Amino acid sequence: MNSDKQIIAVDVMGGDGGIPLMIKGIEFAVKLFPSEIGELVLVGNEAAIQEQILRCKATFRHKDVKIYNASQAIDMAEKPMHALKNKKDSSMFRAVDLLREKQVAGILSCGNTGCLVAGGTLKLGVMPGIDRPALATVIPAPTNHFVLVDVGANPATSAKSLVHNALLGTLYYKAAIDPQKDPRVGLLTIGTEEGKGSETICTAHEMLKKINGEIRYCGLIEGFQLFGGEIDVVICDGFVGNILLKAIESLAGTIKNYIKAEMKKNLLRMLGAFLASGAFRAMKRDLTADKYGGAPLLGLNGIVVKAHGSSSVEAVAHALRLTFRLSKMNGEQFLNNRIEKINLLIE
């Protein structure tokens, strides 16, 4: 195998859906993005993968798909250190090994986030100049989608890591949303006045002001500004980011179910729902999170994409497409050109 050919390894045993959902997601990706999906290595129980490919009647070309056998799977509730010690032949860690050995150009997993962060960090190492990796994701919004980073890799972080997250988030915005735009970066806190927030936030704010020439830092922001189209990259620690991400997902589902229930209460409302069906379809198309189903673990020596444990078939397909896109982008050069200068400015 040669990573120059953009081979991606997929951990097919991670996540709630397991092998069946991952095979369906891969099949959907090949149909949706035939020109973007390259060669694949499916990592997991070989017999179960072969059986599921036959059961799903998957049509993706076998010459572009190889299977790498792994005898173990990591549970979603498993502790990282326990998994690293006892699950060395897990599909997740074997996929990471393939990336470390440069057999593949990137990996995708829907599995345990903590184990993926720990395994990726220990096995691949962090890029020179970066303190810790960070998980980023795209949040759909009516006027402009924005990147949220960190969404769970580091619940407690330093001011320096928040500055690094600003650079990593800028890189990801260019890869996932708009390569031509110089994205506006905001630091999330409890108010926009100077001094609002924790000591870490205030320190990071002062550091970010020093590097404003390297990234487009727009200052402190609060929750009211997230969906107003003012900011393209939102920076926070993994504790806040993970809670915010799950709250947004939950609220979107609640609003959807509420509107559906109210529209069915009488004939007049049902007629109104029918007349507005085009608007509802457009809203679903533009604001669905499935289009951005992958959260890259930025800052590692390799492309690692984490998809939600409860990902849908469509979300897996888009996450796989993102993994291929990131593997083709020279993010290492982008970071190396800036991180040394940024660290000198803030230290």
C-alpha positions in Angstrom: 0.0 0.0 0.0 1.2 3.5 -0.8 -0.3 6.6 1.0 0.6 8.7 -2.1 -2.5 7.1 -3.7 -4.7 8.6 -1.0 -5.7 5.4 0.7 -7.9 5.8 3.7 -8.3 3.3 6.6 -11.8 3.0 8.1 -12.4 1.6 11.6 -15.6 -0.3 10.8 -16.2 -1.7 14.3 -16.4 1.6 16.1 -19.7 3.5 16.8 -23.2 2.5 17.7 -24.0 1.1 14.2 -21.0 -1.1 13.9 -20.0 -2.9 10.7 -23.5 -2.8 9.1 -23.8 1.0 9.3 -20.2 1.6 8.2 -20.5 -0.6 5.1 -23.7 1.2 4.1 -22.0 4.6 4.7 -19.1 3.6 2.5 -21.5 2.4 -0.2 -23.4 5.7 0.0 -20.1 7.7 -0.2 -19.0 5.9 -3.3 -22.4 6.6 -5.0 -22.5 10.3 -3.8 -18.9 11.2 -4.5 -17.5 8.7 -7.0 -14.7 11.0 -8.1 -13.5 11.9 -4.5 -13.5 8.5 -2.8 -10.3 6.6 -3.5 -8.9 3.4 -2.2 -10.0 2.0 1.2 -8.8 -0.3 3.9 -11.6 -1.6 6.1 -10.2 -2.5 9.5 -12.0 -5.0 11.7 -13.2 -8.6 11.9 -12.5 -9.9 8.4 -15.2 -12.6 8.3 -17.9 -10.2 9.7 -16.9 -7.5 7.1 -17.1 -9.9 4.2 -20.5 -11.2 5.4 -21.8 -7.7 5.7 -20.6 -6.7 2.3 -22.5 -9.6 0.8 -25.6 -9.0 2.9 -25.7 -5.3 2.0 -25.0 -6.2 -1.7 -22.4 -3.5 -1.7 -21.3 -2.5 -5.2 -18.1 -0.6 -4.4 -15.2 -2.0 -6.4 -13.3 -4.8 -4.6 -10.0 -3.8 -6.3 -10.2 -0.4 -4.4 -11.2 -2.0 -1.1 -8.9 -4.1 1.1 -9.6 -5.7 4.5 -7.2 -5.5 7.4 -8.2 -8.0 10.1 -8.4 -6.9 13.7 -9.8 -9.2 16.3 -10.9 -6.7 18.9 -13.3 -3.7 19.2 -13.2 -0.8 21.7 -16.4 -0.2 23.6 -17.8 3.3 23.7 -17.5 3.4 27.5 -14.0 2.0 27.7 -11.3 4.0 29.4 -8.4 5.1 27.2 -5.6 3.6 29.3 -7.4 0.3 29.7 -7.9 0.1 25.9 -4.3 1.0 25.1 -3.1 -1.8 27.4 -5.7 -4.5 26.6 -7.0 -3.7 23.1 -3.8 -3.6 21.0 -5.5 -5.6 18.2 -8.6 -3.4 18.1 -9.8 -2.0 14.8 -9.3 1.6 16.0 -5.6 1.1 17.1 -4.8 -1.0 14.1 -6.1 1.8 11.8 -3.9 4.3 13.7 -0.9 1.9 13.3 -1.5 1.8 9.5 -1.3 5.6 9.5 1.8 5.7 11.7 3.5 3.3 9.3 2.4 5.5 6.3 0.4 2.7 4.8 -2.6 5.0 4.5 -3.0 8.8 4.2 -5.7 9.1 6.9 -8.2 7.3 9.1 -11.9 7.5 9.9 -13.5 6.2 13.1 -16.9 6.5 14.8 -15.5 4.9 17.9 -14.7 6.0 21.5 -13.4 9.7 21.4 -11.2 9.4 24.4 -9.5 6.3 23.1 -9.0 7.8 19.6 -7.5 11.0 21.1 -5.2 9.0 23.4 -4.2 6.4 20.8 -3.7 9.0 18.1 -1.6 11.3 20.3 0.6 8.5 21.7 1.1 6.6 18.4 1.3 9.5 16.0 2.6 12.3 18.1 1.7 16.0 18.0 3.0 18.3 15.2 6.1 20.3 16.2 5.1 23.5 18.0 1.5 22.3 18.9 0.9 21.6 22.5 -2.2 19.3 22.2 -4.5 18.1 19.4 -8.1 19.5 19.1 -11.3 18.2 17.7 -13.1 20.6 15.2 -16.5 20.4 13.6 -18.6 22.5 11.3 -21.8 24.0 12.7 -24.5 24.7 10.1 -26.0 28.2 10.4 -28.5 30.2 8.2 -26.1 32.9 7.0 -22.7 31.2 7.2 -21.5 27.9 8.7 -18.8 28.1 11.3 -16.1 25.9 12.7 -16.2 25.1 16.4 -12.9 24.0 18.1 -12.3 22.2 20.5 -15.4 20.0 20.8 -14.0 17.4 23.2 -10.4 16.4 22.8 -9.2 18.5 25.8 -11.8 19.4 28.5 -9.2 21.4 30.4 -6.7 23.4 28.3 -4.2 26.2 28.5 -4.2 29.7 27.0 -1.5 28.6 24.6 -3.5 25.7 23.4 -6.5 28.0 22.8 -4.2 30.1 20.6 -3.1 27.0 18.7 -6.8 26.0 18.3 -7.3 29.3 16.5 -4.7 28.4 14.0 -6.0 24.8 13.7 -9.5 26.1 13.3 -8.4 28.5 10.5 -6.8 25.6 8.7 -9.9 23.4 9.0 -12.2 26.2 7.8 -10.2 26.5 4.6 -10.3 22.8 4.1 -14.0 22.2 4.9 -15.8 25.4 3.9 -13.9 28.1 1.9 -10.2 27.8 0.8 -10.3 31.4 -0.5 -11.6 33.1 2.6 -9.5 34.5 5.5 -11.8 33.3 8.3 -12.8 35.6 11.3 -11.8 34.0 14.6 -13.6 34.7 17.9 -12.8 33.4 21.4 -16.0 32.2 23.2 -16.6 33.6 26.8 -19.4 35.1 28.9 -19.2 38.7 27.6 -17.4 40.8 25.1 -15.9 43.3 27.5 -12.2 43.1 28.3 -11.6 40.9 31.4 -14.8 38.8 31.0 -14.1 35.1 31.5 -11.7 32.9 33.3 -8.0 33.7 33.8 -7.2 31.2 30.9 -9.6 33.0 28.6 -8.2 36.4 29.4 -4.6 35.3 28.9 -5.5 33.6 25.6 -7.3 36.8 24.5 -4.1 38.9 25.1 -2.1 36.3 23.2 -4.5 36.3 20.3 -4.3 40.0 20.0 -0.5 39.7 19.6 -0.8 37.4 16.6 -3.6 39.2 14.8 -1.4 39.4 11.7 -1.1 35.7 11.4 -4.8 35.0 11.9 -7.9 37.2 11.6 -8.7 37.5 15.3 -11.9 39.5 16.0 -11.9 39.4 19.8 -14.1 38.0 22.5 -17.6 36.7 21.6 -20.5 35.3 23.5 -23.3 32.8 22.8 -25.6 35.4 21.2 -23.2 35.9 18.3 -22.7 32.3 17.2 -25.5 32.1 14.6 -25.5 35.8 13.5 -22.9 35.4 10.7 -20.2 37.5 12.5 -17.7 34.7 13.1 -16.2 31.9 11.0 -14.1 30.1 13.7 -15.2 29.8 17.3 -12.5 28.9 19.9 -13.2 27.3 23.3 -11.9 24.5 25.5 -13.2 20.9 24.9 -15.4 21.0 28.0 -17.4 24.0 26.8 -17.3 22.9 23.1 -18.6 19.4 23.7 -21.5 20.7 25.8 -22.3 23.4 23.2 -22.2 20.9 20.3 -24.5 18.4 22.0 -26.9 21.2 23.1 -27.1 22.5 19.6 -27.8 18.9 18.2 -30.5 18.4 20.9 -32.2 21.7 20.3 -32.3 21.1 16.5 -34.0 17.8 17.1 -36.4 19.3 19.6 -37.5 22.1 17.3 -37.9 19.6 14.4 -40.2 17.3 16.5 -42.1 20.3 17.9 -42.9 21.7 14.4 -43.9 18.3 13.1 -46.3 17.7 16.0 -47.9 21.1 15.7 -48.3 20.9 12.0 -50.3 17.7 12.4 -52.9 19.1 14.9 -55.5 20.0 12.4 -56.3 20.0 8.6 -55.5 23.7 8.1 -52.0 23.3 9.6 -51.4 20.2 7.5 -52.3 22.1 4.4 -50.0 24.9 5.5 -47.2 22.3 6.0 -47.8 21.0 2.5 -47.6 24.5 1.0 -44.4 25.2 3.0 -42.8 21.8 2.2 -40.3 23.3 -0.2 -39.0 25.7 2.5 -38.8 22.8 5.0 -36.8 20.7 2.5 -34.4 23.6 1.8 -33.9 24.2 5.6 -33.2 20.5 6.1 -30.7 20.5 3.2 -28.9 23.6 4.3 -28.8 23.0 8.1 -28.3 19.3 8.4 -25.3 18.3 10.5 -24.9 15.1 8.4 -23.1 17.1 5.7 -20.3 17.7 8.2 -20.4 14.4 10.0 -16.7 14.3 10.7 -14.6 16.1 13.3 -10.9 16.0 12.5 -8.4 15.6 15.3 -6.2 18.5 14.3 -2.6 18.9 15.2 -1.4 15.3 15.0 1.2 13.9 12.6 -1.5 12.4 10.4 -5.1 12.8 9.3 -7.5 11.4 11.9 -11.2 12.1 11.6 -13.7 11.2 14.3 -17.4 10.8 13.3 -20.2 10.8 15.9 -20.9 7.5 17.5 -24.5 7.6 16.5 -23.7 8.8 12.9 -26.2 8.1 10.2 -25.3 6.5 6.9 -25.2 10.0 5.3 -23.0 11.3 8.0 -20.5 8.5 7.5 -20.5 9.1 3.8 -19.7 12.9 4.3 -17.1 12.1 7.0 -15.3 9.7 4.6 -15.3 12.4 1.9 -13.8 14.9 4.4 -11.1 12.4 5.3 -10.0 12.2 1.7 -10.2 15.9 1.2 -8.0 16.6 4.3 -5.5 13.9 3.2 -5.0 15.8 -0.1 -4.5 19.2 1.6 -1.0 20.3 2.6 -2.0 21.3 6.1 1.5 20.5 7.6 3.1 23.2 5.4 0.3 25.7 6.4 1.0 25.1 10.1 4.8 24.9 9.9 4.9 28.3 8.2 3.0 29.9 11.1 3.3 28.0 14.3 7.0 28.8 15.1 6.3 32.6 14.5 3.1 32.4 16.6 4.9 30.7 19.5 7.7 33.3 19.5 5.1 36.1 19.6 3.1 34.7 22.5 6.1 33.5 24.6 
